[in-house]
Amino acid sequence: MFKFLLTSLARLRAISILEGASLLLLLCVAMPLKYLAHEPAAVRIVGMAHGVLFVGYVLLLLQNTIEQRWSVGKFLLGLVLSVLPFGAFYAERRLFQPGTGAGLPG
């Protein structure tokens, strides 16, 4: 059923989508609930999930950088994109495609 997750690159692409969605959920739903509706519980729950996904993203990015022999620039770009809203989706679509090689996407 989950055969598409057999490679480390596929796992990185999947967690990139999850991490990006959790960041948007944190910024667009949980933070407004905390500061506008005085409901801090959403930030605790979504923040914890986002933190776990972010750590997994960084570890998978490092693993793929080593395995795929990506450049340091590509690794750093992947890190920067992970903290920008919608950046992880861009990384999944453009940066983490099979066969993009050691250089930056062209």
Residue pairs with C-beta under 8 A, 6 or more apart in sequence:
4 10
4 14
5 11
5 14
8 60
8 63
8 64
8 67
9 64
9 68
9 96
9 98
11 60
12 57
12 60
12 61
12 63
12 64
12 96
13 92
13 96
15 53
15 56
15 57
15 60
16 57
16 82
16 88
16 89
16 91
16 92
16 96
17 88
17 89
17 92
18 53
19 50
19 53
19 54
19 56
19 57
19 82
19 88
20 82
20 86
20 87
20 88
20 89
20 92
22 46
22 49
22 50
22 53
22 54
23 50
23 83
23 85
23 88
24 85
24 86
25 46
25 50
26 43
26 46
26 47
26 50
27 85
29 42
29 46
30 42
30 43
30 45
30 46
30 47
31 43
33 39
33 42
33 43
34 40
34 42
34 43
54 82
57 82
57 88
58 79
58 82
61 75
61 78
61 79
61 82
62 75
64 70
64 96
65 74
65 75
65 78
68 101
68 102
69 102
70 101
70 102
71 102
71 103
71 104
73 104
74 95
74 100
74 102
74 103
74 104
77 91
77 95
77 104
78 91
78 95
78 96
80 87
81 87
81 88
81 90
81 91
81 95
82 88
82 91
94 105
95 104
95 105
97 105
